[in-house]
Structure formats: C-alpha cells, structure tokens
Amino acid sequence: MSAARPRSGASRPRPGDAKSRVTKKARAELAARVQAIVDELSDAVDALAFADPVAHVYNPLDYARDASATFIERFVRPRPEAVLIGMNPGPWGMVQTGVPFGEVAAVRDWMGIDSGVVPPADQHPKRPIEGFACTRSEVSGRRVWGWAAERFGTPAAFFDRFFVWNFCPLAFMEEGGKNRTPDKLPAAEREALFEVCDRALVRMVEAIDPERVIGIGRFALDRARSAIGSESGRAFGTILHPSPASPLANRGWAPQAEAQLAALGIDLDR
C-alpha cells in the first residue's frame, strides 16, 4: 500500500529544508510530463472552431511554445503548496509572451525569459502580437508578478512554493478588437472548449501534485472544482483577480490577495 500524501492540514518539509529539495532529474521529468500535457492541450484546442462574434483566436502555446516551454522547464516543481489558476491569456500578457499573466517586463527582467515567440501570420490588426517587443503592459500580470518579486525576491523562492497556469490557453478577439472571455462563448463552443481544458487541468494537477488549487478569480475556482472534484482530497480556494476591471483589485490587490492566502493556510512570512 502506498503512503498517504500530506494534504493542506498536514506537515510538509518547508521550502529550503533538506527534505524539500528536489533533484534536477525529478524536476526535469516533471517538466517533460507537464510539457506533454500542454502540447496535447494545444493540439486539442487547435481542432476547435469558433464562430462570430469571435474573429481571431490566438493560441500562444503554439506560436510562443519555446517561451512557454522555458517557463515550464525552469519553474515547475513537484508538490508545491499551491497551483494558482487563471482564466485565459490577456492581450498584453500571455498573448505576447506565452507565460501566464505574462507582463512583458516581468517575464523578461524577473524571470529571464526574453525570446521564443514567433508571431503567427494571421493576426488581428488591432491586437498585434509583438512578443517581447510589445510596449504595452498588462495590469493583471504586473500586479501578480510584481507582488511575487516584492514578496519573494527571486523566481526560485516563489516557484519553490507556487506554480501559475491558465485554465484555457486561448485568447478570443472580436472584429473590433474586444477581448472575449471563454465564459462568454456560446454554449456549444464553451462546452467543447471546457471539456478539453478540464481534462488537461486534471492531468496537470495530478502531475504537479499541489496541496491546494487556488483560482485567481471565481471562474477559475469553479472550473477547477468542477474538473478535479472534491473526491480528489485537494484543498480549493480563491483569491481576488487582479484585473483593473475589478474595483476591489484597484484598491490594493496584493494586500487583499495575501489576506486570502493566509485564510487558506498559507504562511507567506516563513
């Protein structure tokens, strides 16, 4: 009989303790496993069709695969305290860099990823993909990664405890350039998309094996709970989404997110 894995209320080695150090081989094996899941997800969503009002669909797992793969290879760890799940790529973040909440400066200057994006030929004229040459800054990504840098200092210190991913890898643009979120798709399109994204999320969480799955926003929490299920024995929670469209987030996102993480049992001060 295999030993039971510790859950959110159980004691685990702290990051930095000898027992918590993960071998390079284990990290490489996990990164390869996660990358295989991501590649299969990318192929699956590429096979889907979306009608008006969606005019363009961006899949950064395709055209920014190298940048995304570098992010996974460098930063995914086995058994973190939490995987933080977002909704889908934003036009000035992951759409440009291939990294979740991937504000250009944060990915380039803090994570050290500055290449690996080959823009596709078919682009929305009002939402061009410029990769790391993009001068626009995604507010949500600046808040998430700015907080991580201020609180943890180095990417290694943050990713020893957390991983960040998006439920859906696609960005949807309407004819006028408006971003259309996955929850606003017609029912049939939404159900087909969610089916493949659910399956990938379940496999990714099984591979990474976090104590907690935390939705960045209610949508991500609901999808994670629906896909993974309470029978998994994992703890679920949510933190405020950092979108500038949220009045709450505009009143100091980081302190509120930290308070919510603390309420979920995560001690950021240790």
N, C-alpha and C positions, 0 to 999 in steps of 0.2 A: 504494500500500500504506500502510495506517495504521501509525503508530508504535506500537511495543510499549509497554504501560503498565508502570510500575515495580511490582515485587512487593515482598514483605516484606524481601528482602535488598538491594534497590536503594536508591539515594539519592533522597530526595524533598526538596523545599523544606520547611523547618521551619515550623510554625505561627508566624505573625507576620512571616516573611520576605515581601518584596515579591511574590515569585513565588507565594506560597501564599495571598495574599489573594484571596478570591472575591468577584466583583461581586455587588451586590444582585440584579441581574437573574438571574444564574446560580442564586443561592440560591432566588429566588422560583420559577424554572422547575422546579428540583428539588423544592421543597416541593409544588408543584402536581402533579408527576408522582407523588410518593410518596403524596399525599393521594388521588389517583385509585386507586392500588393498594389503599390502605387501605379506601376506600369499596366497592370491588368485593369485597374480602375480607369486609367486614361483611355485605354482601348475601348472599354465598355461605354464610357460617356461619349466617345467619338462616334459611336454607332447610333446614337440617339438623334432624333430630328425635332426641331423646334420651329413653330410657325409664328406668323405675325401675332403680336407686335414685336417679337424678337427679330432683329435684323442681322445681328452679328453675334457669334458665340466664340469666346476666347477660352482656350484650354492651355494654361501655362505649363501644365505637366508635359505638354508636347513641345512647344517652341522654347520653353525655358527649362527643359529637362535637366540639362547639365547643372544649372544653378540650384534647382530643386534637389537633385541627387547629392550635390555638395552639402547642402543644408542637412539632409538626412544622414549622410556619412559622418559628418562632423559632430552632430549634436544629438542624435537619438541614443538613448541609454536604456538598458533593461531595468524594469521595476522602479520607475520614478515615483515620486509622491503623487503626481497628477499629470494627466494629459489634458491640456486646455484646448477646447474645440471651438473654432469659429464657424461662421456660416459659409461664406464663399469668397472668392477673390474680389478685392476692390480695384477700381480702375487705375489708381495711382500707387497701389501696393503690390500685391501678388501678381496682378496682371503684368506689371513691369519687371518684377524680379524673380518670380517663381517661388517666393518664400511667403508663408502665411503672414498676414499683416505686414507685408514686406516693404515698408517705407524705405526708399532708396538709400538715404544716408545711413540709416540704422543697419541695413544689410551690408552695405559697402564698408562703413567705417567701424562698426562694432563687431559684426560677425566676420568681416574679412572676405566676403563673397562679392566679387565685382565683375564677373563675366558668366557666360553660359546661357545667354539669351539671344536667340535668332528669330527676330520678328517674322510672323507669317506674311505671306503676300496679300492675303485678303484681310484688310483692316477697316475699321470704321473711321471715316475721315475726321470725325470729331473726338475720337478716342484712340489716338495712335499709340502703338507700342514702341517705345524708345529705349526700353531696357534701362541700364544704369546711366544712360544719358538723360533720362527724364528729370526735369527740374521741378516737377510738381511734387508735393509732399502729402502723403496720406495721413490725415489726422489720427485715425484709429491706430495705425501702425506706429506712428510717432509716440503715441501715448503708451502703448503696450511695451514696445522695446525701449523707450526712454525710461519707463519705470523699471524694467528689468536691469538696465545698465546702472541706474542710480542705486537700486536696492542691492544688487548682487555684484556689481563691478565688472566681472568678466563673463563672457558667454559660458565658459566651462562651469562656473559656480551656479549659474541659472539652470543650465541644462542637466546638471547632475541631479536636479530635483524636479524639473518640469520638461515637458515637450509640448509643442504647439502645432496644431494641424487644423485644416478646414474640412468640414463635413463634405462639402461639394467643391470640386475643383474648377467648375466652370463659371465664367462671368458672362452675363447676358446684356446686350446693348440694344436698345430700341432705335428706330430710324433717326430720331432726333438726337441721339447720344445719351439718353437717360439710361441709367443703370437699373435693370430689372432683377430683383432678388428672386431666388428659387421658389420661395413660398408664394410668389405672385404668378407663377406659371399656371396655365390651365390644368385641370385635374389630371387628365390622362398623361400629359407631359411630366407633370410633377411626380406622379406615382412611378412612372418608368425610371425617372432620374433617381428618386429616393430609394428605389429598390437596389440599384447598383451601388449607391453611396452607402446605404445601410450595410450592405454585405462587406464592403471594403472597410468600413469603420469597425465592425465586429472583428474582422481578421486583424486589423492593425492593433486594436486594444488587446486582443489575445496575444499578439506577438510581443508588444511592449510590456504588458502586464503591470499597469499602474495601480496604485492603491485607490485612486479616485479618478473619475472622469468628470471634468468641470466644463460646463458650457459657458462660453463667453457670449452671454445673452440667452434669452429664454428659448429661442428657436433651436439653438444648438443643444441645449439641455434636453428639450423634448425629443429631438431626433435621437440623441444618444440613449436616452431611457427606452425609447421605442425599439431601437435596433438591438441594443445589448441585453436589456431586460433585467429585472430585479433578481431573477434567479441566478444571475452571474455572481452574486455576492459582492459586487463592487459598490463603493460609495459614489453617489452622484451629488452634484451641486452646481451652482451657477454664480457667476459674478457679472457685474454690470458691463454691458457692451460699451466700448469706448467711442462709439460713433459721435461725431459732432451734431448729428440729428437728435441726440438724446439730451434734453435739458439737464437731466441728472448728471450725465457724464461731463457736461460743460461746467459743472460746479465742483470740479475736483475729482477726476476719475480715480486716480491712484489711491488716495486715502480710503475711498469707498470700496474699491476692489480689495485692498488689503484687509479691511474690516470683514469683508465677506469671506475671504480666505481664512482668516483667523476663526471665524464662526464655523468653518468646515473642518477645523482641527489642524490647520497648517500654521506652524510657528515660523514666521519669517525671520525672527531675531536670532535663531540659533545657528 
